[in-house]
């Protein structure tokens, strides 16, 4: 990651290459420093070194963009460019992003801040940035052709406005967005309140991430941009489990989760072991009288949701989208159901022709979590992560909230697996099982009781023929 030490050198070099016509009068001392990040890890929160103080957020598998203060204005530099994003170990995608990553870095400001954003376009086509949810002058809204000209390749534009209200927002293009958002061009924006707010509680840990989806064939690197519904890679901040970091908190911490959805469908985000309250949207804080406890919240396309909870239960708690296909990786959709089909004889014969053939799905798909099967280059196993008791059987939009009583304040390091107190883990019952009386009769229908002869039925088929209204028995 580039540091502020290189600022003046980089600012001078970048300033000479920028169109003065595009940047205009605000380029008073060259561009703000260009800071880039390619590591996929969750970076520590960026404690503000200038301007109003605030409690910074932690971007899941991401980072916060530094700024400079210029005569009382916070200045940022975003560069839209092609990037390589590691979605999971061994699986990389060629995306479009900002400052080396997709999503781009989180922008953090304080209510009332004057903000100036320099946006440089290193993409092969025009772009813009829409500041989703912000109150600002119409000409700063970032809709190409409507409120501004497109930012041509190689050019830099300046957006300037006041962060008028606190909340959770995002940024993304409004230029060829079907392509640019499908390629991962997006990022988060958090505006902190300038003072204690009656509807925004202070928290100990504040996490944020974006939901996005891609269609990337196994063995390829670039998403299909024309896909509308059949995505196969469901991500949090362009990462899939087991590549998504856990959210580490201290027991009794007040925790905030900020989640934005830029996929093509809704996502019911579910937390285990705790209840949360939806305290905010991209429209602002939710009134106290409109809040209620939940364990799942449905986040529709283009929405932000802010959830607060008290981490009062120790453990490694699952945290995931509740659409089951969204917790799998690189999943095809045209797979027949083979449950109940006996492959034993057929499998042996096929193996004589295809030695590597293996039977899948006759008992469900959990066997996939244990198979050491070869994969195409550059893809992720469908269900890959492992926990202390074996295969987790999840992928995609899945992570954990790790709550520990001995986690130090401000410490986000992974504490490892939870050590369960004696007697608190589900276990196998080895006693005698009585046969319920209702199972004594032979099963009927499509799934007869094991070992029972299937009932013989005479099928009556109505067929057209010489006997109008007659039935032919077969």
MOHUCOR-V312378 format. One record per residue. N is the residue number from 1. SS is DSSP state (H for helix, E for strand, L for the rest). PHI is phi in degrees with one decimal (none if undefined). D_LAST is the distance of its C-alpha to the last C-alpha in Angstrom with 2 decimals. Layout:
BEGIN
((N | SS | PHI | D_LAST) (N | SS | PHI | D_LAST))
END
This chain:
BEGIN
((1 | L | none | 76.31) (2 | L | -69.8 | 79.36) (3 | L | -116.2 | 82.14) (4 | H | -67.6 | 84.76) (5 | H | -60.2 | 87.43) (6 | H | -91.5 | 86.27) (7 | H | -57.9 | 86.21) (8 | H | -65.3 | 89.35) (9 | H | -63.0 | 88.77) (10 | H | -69.4 | 85.20) (11 | H | -61.8 | 86.09) (12 | H | -65.6 | 88.80) (13 | H | -64.2 | 86.62) (14 | H | -69.6 | 83.75) (15 | H | -61.5 | 86.11) (16 | H | -71.0 | 87.46) (17 | L | -96.8 | 84.07) (18 | L | -98.3 | 83.04) (19 | L | -69.2 | 83.48) (20 | H | -64.3 | 86.29) (21 | H | -64.3 | 85.00) (22 | H | -72.6 | 81.59) (23 | H | -78.2 | 83.01) (24 | H | 79.8 | 85.94) (25 | H | -71.9 | 88.76) (26 | H | -82.6 | 86.98) (27 | L | -80.0 | 87.20) (28 | L | -73.3 | 90.48) (29 | L | -138.4 | 90.48) (30 | L | 78.2 | 87.66) (31 | L | -72.0 | 84.05) (32 | L | -59.9 | 83.18) (33 | L | -53.8 | 82.36) (34 | L | -92.0 | 79.11) (35 | L | -111.0 | 77.32) (36 | L | -126.2 | 74.13) (37 | L | -144.9 | 71.71) (38 | L | -118.1 | 69.04) (39 | L | -69.4 | 68.41) (40 | L | -89.2 | 65.11) (41 | L | -77.6 | 66.57) (42 | L | -74.8 | 67.30) (43 | L | -84.7 | 70.97) (44 | L | -60.4 | 73.44) (45 | L | -62.0 | 74.29) (46 | L | -92.1 | 77.04) (47 | L | -71.1 | 79.92) (48 | L | -63.7 | 81.81) (49 | L | -101.9 | 85.18) (50 | L | -152.8 | 86.39) (51 | L | 79.2 | 85.82) (52 | L | -67.2 | 84.69) (53 | L | -75.5 | 83.29) (54 | L | -162.4 | 79.67) (55 | L | -88.9 | 77.13) (56 | L | -71.9 | 75.15) (57 | L | -88.5 | 71.39) (58 | E | -114.2 | 69.49) (59 | E | -88.3 | 66.98) (60 | L | -61.6 | 64.01) (61 | L | 51.1 | 64.15) (62 | L | -156.5 | 66.72) (63 | L | -158.8 | 70.33) (64 | E | -107.8 | 72.77) (65 | L | -79.4 | 74.81) (66 | L | -66.8 | 78.61) (67 | L | -137.2 | 80.93) (68 | E | -124.8 | 84.61) (69 | E | -92.7 | 86.87) (70 | E | -131.0 | 88.78) (71 | L | 53.2 | 91.29) (72 | L | 84.3 | 89.10) (73 | E | -109.2 | 85.84) (74 | E | -81.7 | 82.94) (75 | E | -112.8 | 82.00) (76 | E | -123.0 | 78.78) (77 | E | -129.3 | 77.63) (78 | E | -107.6 | 73.94) (79 | E | -122.4 | 72.86) (80 | E | -81.1 | 69.45) (81 | E | -159.2 | 68.47) (82 | E | -66.2 | 65.76) (83 | E | -136.9 | 65.26) (84 | E | -111.6 | 63.35) (85 | E | -112.8 | 61.70) (86 | E | -78.7 | 60.57) (87 | E | -82.9 | 57.41) (88 | E | -160.8 | 57.09) (89 | L | -53.4 | 58.82) (90 | L | 87.3 | 57.81) (91 | E | -132.7 | 56.17) (92 | E | -121.8 | 58.35) (93 | E | -127.4 | 57.71) (94 | E | -91.0 | 59.84) (95 | E | -121.6 | 60.34) (96 | E | -112.1 | 62.91) (97 | E | -153.9 | 65.05) (98 | E | -129.5 | 68.58) (99 | L | 53.9 | 71.37) (100 | L | 94.1 | 69.32) (101 | E | -140.1 | 66.22) (102 | L | -129.5 | 63.12) (103 | L | -63.0 | 63.30) (104 | L | -71.7 | 66.99) (105 | L | -65.7 | 69.58) (106 | E | -72.4 | 69.79) (107 | E | -103.3 | 72.70) (108 | E | -118.6 | 74.59) (109 | E | -137.9 | 77.27) (110 | E | -120.1 | 78.92) (111 | L | -47.4 | 78.88) (112 | L | 94.1 | 81.78) (113 | L | -64.1 | 81.99) (114 | E | -86.4 | 82.85) (115 | E | -120.8 | 80.40) (116 | E | -125.7 | 80.74) (117 | E | -119.4 | 77.86) (118 | E | -90.1 | 78.38) (119 | E | -120.7 | 75.11) (120 | E | -102.1 | 75.21) (121 | E | -102.8 | 72.40) (122 | L | -113.2 | 71.61) (123 | L | -88.0 | 68.17) (124 | L | -82.3 | 67.58) (125 | L | -141.3 | 67.13) (126 | L | -65.8 | 68.71) (127 | E | -145.8 | 67.97) (128 | L | -160.7 | 69.22) (129 | L | -132.0 | 68.91) (130 | E | -98.9 | 67.80) (131 | E | -95.1 | 69.13) (132 | E | -58.6 | 66.13) (133 | L | 94.2 | 67.31) (134 | L | -82.8 | 71.02) (135 | L | -89.4 | 73.48) (136 | L | -158.7 | 75.60) (137 | L | -60.9 | 77.23) (138 | H | -56.2 | 74.78) (139 | H | -72.5 | 76.04) (140 | H | -105.2 | 75.15) (141 | L | -78.6 | 71.48) (142 | L | 81.9 | 70.25) (143 | L | -102.6 | 68.01) (144 | E | -59.6 | 68.61) (145 | L | 87.5 | 69.73) (146 | L | -99.1 | 70.03) (147 | L | -114.6 | 72.59) (148 | E | -165.1 | 73.80) (149 | L | -71.3 | 73.64) (150 | L | -66.0 | 71.31) (151 | E | -81.4 | 72.95) (152 | L | -68.8 | 73.15) (153 | L | -54.6 | 72.68) (154 | L | 89.0 | 75.91) (155 | L | -96.8 | 77.21) (156 | E | -126.3 | 77.96) (157 | E | -112.6 | 77.76) (158 | E | -121.5 | 79.21) (159 | E | -112.0 | 77.62) (160 | E | -142.7 | 79.97) (161 | E | -164.9 | 79.42) (162 | E | -97.2 | 80.04) (163 | L | -76.1 | 77.40) (164 | L | -81.8 | 77.61) (165 | L | -140.7 | 75.16) (166 | L | -76.3 | 73.86) (167 | E | 154.8 | 70.21) (168 | E | -111.0 | 67.40) (169 | E | -134.5 | 66.75) (170 | E | -148.8 | 65.57) (171 | E | -133.4 | 66.46) (172 | E | -163.7 | 64.37) (173 | L | -75.9 | 64.77) (174 | L | -122.0 | 64.24) (175 | L | -150.2 | 64.31) (176 | L | 45.8 | 61.16) (177 | H | -68.4 | 59.72) (178 | H | -57.0 | 56.13) (179 | H | -80.9 | 57.47) (180 | H | -69.3 | 60.31) (181 | H | -76.7 | 58.52) (182 | H | -64.1 | 55.44) (183 | L | -90.9 | 57.99) (184 | L | 101.4 | 59.38) (185 | L | -82.9 | 62.49) (186 | E | -171.2 | 63.21) (187 | E | -170.1 | 65.35) (188 | E | -105.3 | 66.40) (189 | E | -135.9 | 69.45) (190 | E | -124.4 | 70.95) (191 | E | -109.0 | 73.86) (192 | E | -83.2 | 75.57) (193 | L | -67.1 | 77.51) (194 | L | -78.9 | 81.27) (195 | L | -153.1 | 82.04) (196 | L | -52.5 | 80.35) (197 | E | -116.9 | 77.61) (198 | L | -64.7 | 76.52) (199 | L | -112.9 | 72.82) (200 | E | -123.7 | 72.76) (201 | L | -72.6 | 73.39) (202 | L | -78.0 | 75.06) (203 | L | -125.9 | 72.82) (204 | L | -87.3 | 73.46) (205 | E | -135.3 | 70.73) (206 | E | -133.7 | 69.22) (207 | E | -109.9 | 66.25) (208 | E | -145.0 | 64.66) (209 | E | -165.6 | 61.91) (210 | E | -110.1 | 59.65) (211 | E | -92.0 | 55.87) (212 | E | -144.4 | 54.75) (213 | E | -137.7 | 51.65) (214 | E | -139.1 | 51.28) (215 | L | -116.9 | 48.70) (216 | L | -124.8 | 49.98) (217 | L | -64.2 | 47.82) (218 | L | -53.9 | 48.39) (219 | L | 93.6 | 51.19) (220 | L | -107.5 | 52.70) (221 | L | -123.9 | 55.57) (222 | E | -106.5 | 55.48) (223 | L | -65.0 | 53.15) (224 | L | -80.3 | 50.94) (225 | L | -88.1 | 52.64) (226 | L | -93.2 | 49.89) (227 | L | -66.9 | 47.38) (228 | L | -108.7 | 46.69) (229 | L | -133.2 | 44.22) (230 | L | -87.7 | 42.78) (231 | L | -77.3 | 45.86) (232 | L | -119.9 | 45.64) (233 | E | -125.8 | 49.15) (234 | E | -108.4 | 50.11) (235 | E | -128.7 | 53.77) (236 | E | -110.6 | 56.71) (237 | L | 50.5 | 59.78) (238 | L | 58.2 | 57.90) (239 | E | -129.4 | 57.23) (240 | L | -120.9 | 54.03) (241 | E | -67.0 | 53.82) (242 | L | -90.0 | 55.22) (243 | L | -85.3 | 57.79) (244 | L | -86.3 | 58.51) (245 | L | -68.7 | 61.58) (246 | L | -73.7 | 61.58) (247 | E | -97.0 | 63.51) (248 | E | -98.3 | 66.28) (249 | E | -136.9 | 68.12) (250 | E | -95.8 | 70.56) (251 | L | -56.4 | 69.62) (252 | L | 76.5 | 70.76) (253 | L | -67.8 | 70.96) (254 | E | -86.3 | 70.16) (255 | E | -119.5 | 67.61) (256 | E | -118.7 | 66.56) (257 | E | -118.4 | 63.49) (258 | E | -113.7 | 63.54) (259 | E | -130.6 | 60.26) (260 | E | -117.9 | 59.62) (261 | E | -116.1 | 56.32) (262 | L | -121.2 | 56.32) (263 | L | -91.6 | 52.65) (264 | L | -103.9 | 50.05) (265 | L | -150.5 | 48.40) (266 | L | -82.5 | 49.46) (267 | E | -138.6 | 50.01) (268 | E | -81.2 | 50.03) (269 | E | -86.0 | 52.81) (270 | E | -123.9 | 52.68) (271 | E | -116.6 | 55.38) (272 | L | -96.6 | 55.01) (273 | L | 79.3 | 57.54) (274 | L | -145.2 | 59.52) (275 | L | -115.8 | 59.46) (276 | E | -123.7 | 60.98) (277 | E | -124.4 | 62.18) (278 | E | -76.2 | 61.69) (279 | E | -104.5 | 65.35) (280 | E | -163.3 | 65.33) (281 | E | -131.7 | 63.51) (282 | L | -70.4 | 64.74) (283 | L | -88.3 | 66.08) (284 | E | 128.8 | 68.40) (285 | E | -64.3 | 68.71) (286 | L | -82.7 | 66.44) (287 | L | -56.6 | 68.52) (288 | H | -58.5 | 68.81) (289 | H | -73.1 | 67.31) (290 | H | -102.7 | 64.10) (291 | L | -96.8 | 63.36) (292 | L | -151.4 | 61.02) (293 | E | -73.6 | 59.83) (294 | E | -144.3 | 56.67) (295 | L | -119.3 | 54.97) (296 | E | -139.8 | 53.02) (297 | E | -134.3 | 54.12) (298 | E | -88.8 | 52.03) (299 | E | -108.4 | 54.06) (300 | L | -80.1 | 52.99) (301 | L | -62.3 | 53.77) (302 | L | 80.3 | 57.51) (303 | L | -105.5 | 58.47) (304 | E | -115.8 | 60.81) (305 | E | -133.7 | 60.63) (306 | E | -117.9 | 63.41) (307 | E | -119.5 | 62.55) (308 | E | -116.6 | 65.17) (309 | E | -153.1 | 64.76) (310 | E | -99.7 | 66.86) (311 | L | -81.5 | 65.98) (312 | L | -106.8 | 66.61) (313 | L | -125.7 | 63.95) (314 | L | -69.1 | 64.53) (315 | E | 142.5 | 61.74) (316 | E | -105.7 | 59.64) (317 | E | -97.7 | 57.51) (318 | E | -63.2 | 54.53) (319 | E | -146.0 | 54.98) (320 | E | -162.1 | 52.16) (321 | E | -75.4 | 49.93) (322 | L | -89.9 | 47.07) (323 | L | -82.3 | 44.50) (324 | H | -60.5 | 42.87) (325 | H | -71.9 | 42.38) (326 | H | -87.0 | 46.11) (327 | H | -109.6 | 47.04) (328 | L | -138.8 | 45.69) (329 | E | -108.4 | 47.28) (330 | L | 43.8 | 46.09) (331 | L | -94.2 | 42.49) (332 | L | -77.9 | 39.86) (333 | L | -106.8 | 37.29) (334 | L | -104.1 | 34.38) (335 | L | -105.3 | 33.46) (336 | L | -68.5 | 29.83) (337 | L | -80.5 | 29.26) (338 | L | -109.9 | 28.82) (339 | L | -61.6 | 29.21) (340 | L | 89.0 | 27.15) (341 | L | -86.0 | 26.32) (342 | L | -85.7 | 27.64) (343 | L | -93.2 | 29.77) (344 | H | -58.1 | 31.63) (345 | H | -71.9 | 30.29) (346 | H | -67.3 | 29.82) (347 | H | -58.4 | 33.25) (348 | H | -63.4 | 35.05) (349 | H | -68.1 | 33.62) (350 | H | -65.8 | 34.49) (351 | H | -61.5 | 37.96) (352 | H | -67.4 | 38.63) (353 | H | -93.8 | 38.35) (354 | L | -126.3 | 39.63) (355 | L | -57.8 | 42.04) (356 | L | -88.9 | 42.56) (357 | L | -64.6 | 38.88) (358 | L | -135.0 | 38.33) (359 | L | -76.2 | 35.30) (360 | L | -134.7 | 35.69) (361 | E | 91.9 | 33.99) (362 | L | -74.8 | 31.56) (363 | L | -121.1 | 33.73) (364 | E | 101.1 | 35.09) (365 | L | -103.8 | 38.01) (366 | H | -64.1 | 40.97) (367 | H | -57.6 | 41.13) (368 | H | -62.6 | 42.42) (369 | H | -73.5 | 45.64) (370 | L | -103.7 | 46.44) (371 | L | -77.5 | 45.56) (372 | L | -97.2 | 48.51) (373 | L | -97.5 | 46.62) (374 | L | -66.1 | 48.48) (375 | L | -116.0 | 48.56) (376 | L | -60.8 | 49.45) (377 | L | -60.1 | 53.09) (378 | L | 53.2 | 54.21) (379 | L | -153.4 | 51.44) (380 | L | -119.4 | 50.93) (381 | L | -57.1 | 48.36) (382 | L | -61.0 | 45.62) (383 | L | -135.0 | 46.78) (384 | L | -122.4 | 50.13) (385 | L | -64.1 | 52.68) (386 | E | -122.0 | 53.71) (387 | E | -117.5 | 55.41) (388 | L | -67.5 | 57.25) (389 | L | -112.5 | 54.03) (390 | E | 121.3 | 52.04) (391 | E | -68.0 | 49.84) (392 | L | -77.3 | 49.95) (393 | L | 70.9 | 46.68) (394 | L | -134.6 | 48.00) (395 | L | -150.0 | 49.31) (396 | E | 56.2 | 50.18) (397 | L | -83.5 | 51.73) (398 | E | -144.5 | 52.71) (399 | E | -153.3 | 56.07) (400 | E | -137.3 | 57.97) (401 | E | -103.2 | 60.83) (402 | E | -97.7 | 63.09) (403 | E | -104.8 | 65.34) (404 | E | -134.2 | 68.27) (405 | L | -75.5 | 71.25) (406 | L | -99.0 | 73.47) (407 | L | -73.4 | 72.72) (408 | L | -73.4 | 76.02) (409 | L | -55.7 | 76.45) (410 | L | 78.6 | 75.72) (411 | L | -94.1 | 74.13) (412 | L | -109.6 | 70.76) (413 | L | -67.4 | 70.37) (414 | L | -66.3 | 67.10) (415 | L | -82.4 | 67.93) (416 | L | 85.8 | 65.14) (417 | L | -77.1 | 62.44) (418 | L | -68.2 | 63.01) (419 | L | -95.5 | 64.31) (420 | L | -73.2 | 62.50) (421 | L | -60.0 | 64.66) (422 | L | -53.9 | 63.72) (423 | L | 81.7 | 60.91) (424 | L | -116.4 | 59.52) (425 | L | -116.3 | 56.61) (426 | L | -56.9 | 53.08) (427 | L | -138.8 | 52.48) (428 | L | -77.1 | 49.91) (429 | L | -89.2 | 49.53) (430 | L | -113.5 | 49.61) (431 | L | -77.9 | 49.53) (432 | L | -74.3 | 46.89) (433 | L | -104.9 | 43.75) (434 | L | -78.8 | 42.46) (435 | L | -86.8 | 38.74) (436 | L | -61.9 | 38.02) (437 | H | -61.9 | 36.47) (438 | H | -68.9 | 33.77) (439 | H | -93.4 | 32.32) (440 | L | -74.9 | 31.93) (441 | L | -82.2 | 28.45) (442 | L | -63.6 | 25.39) (443 | L | -66.6 | 24.55) (444 | L | -122.5 | 21.48) (445 | L | 81.8 | 19.89) (446 | L | -73.7 | 20.16) (447 | L | -126.7 | 23.11) (448 | L | -65.4 | 22.87) (449 | L | -60.0 | 26.21) (450 | L | -56.7 | 27.48) (451 | L | 88.2 | 26.92) (452 | L | -94.7 | 24.27) (453 | L | -72.0 | 20.86) (454 | L | -68.6 | 18.10) (455 | L | -64.1 | 16.27) (456 | L | -89.1 | 12.81) (457 | L | -123.6 | 10.51) (458 | L | -93.7 | 7.21) (459 | L | -90.7 | 6.17) (460 | E | -98.3 | 6.37) (461 | E | -114.7 | 6.98) (462 | L | -84.4 | 9.95) (463 | L | -126.2 | 10.71) (464 | L | -69.6 | 14.12) (465 | L | 179.4 | 14.67) (466 | L | -70.8 | 16.68) (467 | L | -94.6 | 15.56) (468 | L | -64.5 | 17.27) (469 | L | 82.9 | 16.14) (470 | L | -84.4 | 13.06) (471 | L | -117.1 | 9.56) (472 | E | -102.3 | 6.51) (473 | E | -85.5 | 3.83) (474 | L | -137.4 | 0.00))
END
